[in-house]
Amino acid sequence: MSSIVSEMMAELAPTPSARTIACPPACVLPATVKQAMEDVEMWAGKDLMVKPVDGGLNNENWYVRDEMSREFFIKVPGTGTAFIDRSVGHAGGLKASDLGIGAKVYEFDPETGVEVTEFLRGFDTCTTTSLRTLEQGLQVMQTYRTLHASEKFGKTNMMFDQIDQHISQMNELGLSLPPWAAHLFEDYAEVKRSFLASGIDLVPCHNDPMPGNFMVKGDAMRLIDFEFCGDNEATYELGLFFCEMFYDDEDMLPLIESYYGQVRREELARIRVSRVMGDLKWGMWGIINSQVRDVAFDYWKYGIWKLMRAVTYQRSIDWSGCVRAI
């Protein structure tokens, strides 16, 4: 092609217009989030309408609508969350999507951890109150059964891995448990020995039953945010859920029966003990984050509340009998 023709073609080519990423006037679009949106390949050159989505503690969560009115959800890792292996969370999201219990995953950047998924239009975010109903509780058990019956992740993230990591982090930061909760470390050591001696049945677990991670529309339930997923003990997954939703021993029995087919002494004991260990883990998580993150959330209060619940529930059951029954 001659240089004259090339010049003519260049003159006839439309001048590309700058893309627009617009959000409601009352919202502030952080520069880091905007850059993450601009870097998404499937949105290259497209105008976007965006708005924040409430509920995340570790991420910036945003709703996105493109020029064709297609809806998406983008998760941008928050400051101070570099310790989270985002590739693990991505693998969990893909598994959940394939199993029909999660949102469809469109794009993931392994360098930044930014992930674009389906926006679950018509799904309601569950709450502690709604997840305490028998209907939604049974939905959770079925969702867990589907996940736990699938192929393992191949990467463990057991309750002991999590607790040991937090103990090391607290030691590095010079932190300690309040005096009234200090005995939990000794109890943890005993529980760990008992679980390891009796054997652990590893299954792929979500490991983070925050109410906002459950979405429901009629008979359909979706599980999101797999950042803490990994192969773990199923009784720990169930114990975490029951303590997070404030189930008492009587109310959790029908759900345990629906999961296992019956309520057995050994599994019930492991679930009870796991409730305490789960609150210990998340209690330490809150205390640690109160020191390393600067966000508008009271992590210290959250952590202390978790530890208080661990101690309170522990005193309400036959703790020694439960540990012996593991």
Residue pairs with C-beta under 8 A, 6 or more apart in sequence:
1 9
16 45
19 38
19 45
19 46
19 47
19 48
20 47
20 48
21 29
21 34
21 37
21 38
21 47
21 48
21 50
22 47
22 48
22 49
22 50
23 29
23 49
23 50
23 51
23 52
24 51
27 51
27 52
29 50
30 60
32 60
32 76
33 60
33 62
33 74
33 76
36 74
36 76
36 112
36 114
37 43
37 48
37 50
37 62
37 64
37 74
39 109
39 112
39 114
40 74
40 107
40 114
40 116
41 107
42 106
42 107
42 116
43 64
43 66
46 66
46 67
47 66
47 67
48 64
48 65
48 66
48 67
49 64
49 65
50 62
50 63
50 64
50 65
51 62
51 63
52 60
52 61
52 62
52 63
53 61
53 62
53 63
53 73
54 61
55 61
55 125
55 212
56 75
56 78
56 212
56 225
57 78
57 210
57 297
58 77
58 78
58 81
58 84
58 227
59 75
59 76
59 77
59 78
59 81
60 75
60 76
60 77
60 78
61 73
61 74
61 75
61 76
62 73
62 74
62 76
63 71
63 72
63 73
63 119
64 71
64 72
64 73
64 74
64 116
64 119
65 71
65 72
66 72
71 118
71 119
71 121
72 106
72 116
72 117
72 118
72 119
73 103
73 116
73 117
73 118
73 119
73 120
74 114
74 115
74 116
74 117
75 114
75 115
75 116
75 117
75 225
76 112
76 114
77 84
77 86
77 112
77 113
77 114
78 293
78 295
79 293
79 294
79 295
80 289
80 292
80 293
80 294
84 113
84 227
84 228
86 108
86 110
86 113
86 115
86 227
87 110
88 153
88 155
88 157
88 226
88 227
88 229
88 230
89 113
89 115
89 225
89 226
89 227
89 228
89 229
90 105
90 108
90 110
90 115
90 226
91 153
91 226
91 229
92 153
92 204
92 206
92 226
92 227
92 229
93 102
93 103
93 105
93 115
93 117
93 224
93 226
94 105
95 102
95 147
95 150
95 153
95 204
95 226
96 102
96 103
96 147
96 222
96 223
96 224
96 226
97 103
97 104
97 105
99 146
99 147
99 150
100 146
101 143
101 146
101 147
101 221
101 222
101 223
102 222
102 223
102 224
102 226
103 117
103 118
103 119
103 120
103 222
103 224
104 117
104 118
105 115
105 116
105 117
105 118
106 116
106 117
106 118
107 115
107 116
108 114
108 115
108 116
109 115
117 224
120 215
120 217
120 222
120 224
122 217
123 215
123 216
123 217
123 220
123 222
124 215
124 216
124 217
125 211
125 212
125 214
125 215
126 136
126 211
126 212
126 214
126 215
126 216
127 211
128 211
128 244
128 245
128 246
130 136
130 211
130 216
131 137
131 140
131 211
131 214
131 241
131 245
132 245
132 246
132 247
132 251
134 254
134 255
136 214
136 216
136 221
137 245
137 247
137 254
137 255
138 254
138 255
138 258
139 216
139 219
139 221
140 209
140 214
140 221
140 241
140 255
141 238
141 255
141 258
141 259
142 221
142 258
143 214
143 221
143 223
144 206
144 234
144 237
144 238
144 241
144 259
145 259
147 203
147 204
147 205
147 206
147 223
148 203
148 204
148 205
148 234
148 237
149 203
150 204
151 204
152 202
152 203
152 204
152 231
153 204
153 229
153 230
153 231
154 231
155 230
155 231
156 202
156 230
156 231
156 232
157 205
157 207
157 228
157 229
157 230
157 231
157 232
158 200
158 202
158 230
158 231
158 232
158 233
158 236
159 232
159 233
159 236
159 274
159 277
159 278
159 281
160 192
160 195
160 196
161 230
162 207
162 228
162 281
163 188
163 277
163 280
163 281
163 284
166 281
166 284
166 285
166 288
167 185
167 284
169 284
169 288
170 176
170 284
170 287
170 288
173 288
173 291
173 292
175 287
175 288
175 291
176 182
177 184
177 185
177 283
177 284
177 287
177 307
178 304
178 307
180 311
181 283
181 307
181 308
181 310
181 311
184 276
184 280
184 307
184 310
184 311
187 276
187 314
187 319
188 277
188 280
190 323
191 273
191 277
191 323
191 326
194 323
194 324
194 326
195 233
195 270
195 326
198 326
200 233
201 233
201 234
202 231
202 232
202 233
203 231
203 232
203 233
203 234
203 237
204 229
204 230
204 231
205 229
205 230
205 231
205 232
205 233
205 234
205 236
205 237
206 213
206 223
206 226
206 228
206 229
206 237
207 228
207 229
207 230
207 232
207 237
207 240
208 225
208 226
208 227
208 228
208 229
208 240
209 237
209 240
209 241
209 244
209 245
210 225
210 244
211 244
211 245
212 225
213 223
213 224
213 225
214 221
214 222
214 223
214 224
215 221
215 222
215 223
215 224
216 222
233 270
233 274
235 267
235 270
235 271
235 274
236 270
236 274
236 277
236 278
238 255
238 256
238 259
238 271
238 274
239 270
239 271
239 272
239 273
239 274
239 275
239 277
239 278
240 274
240 275
240 278
241 247
242 252
242 255
242 271
242 275
243 275
243 276
243 278
243 279
243 309
243 313
244 278
247 255
249 272
249 317
252 271
253 263
256 263
256 267
256 268
256 271
257 263
260 267
265 325
266 325
266 326
269 321
269 322
269 323
269 325
269 326
270 325
270 326
272 317
272 322
273 319
273 322
273 323
273 326
275 310
275 313
276 310
276 313
276 314
276 319
279 306
279 307
279 309
279 310
279 313
280 306
280 307
280 310
282 302
282 303
282 306
283 303
283 304
283 305
283 306
283 307
283 310
284 303
285 303
285 306
286 299
286 300
286 301
286 302
286 303
286 304
286 305
286 306
287 299
287 300
287 303
287 304
288 299
288 303
289 299
289 303
290 298
290 299
290 300
290 303
293 299
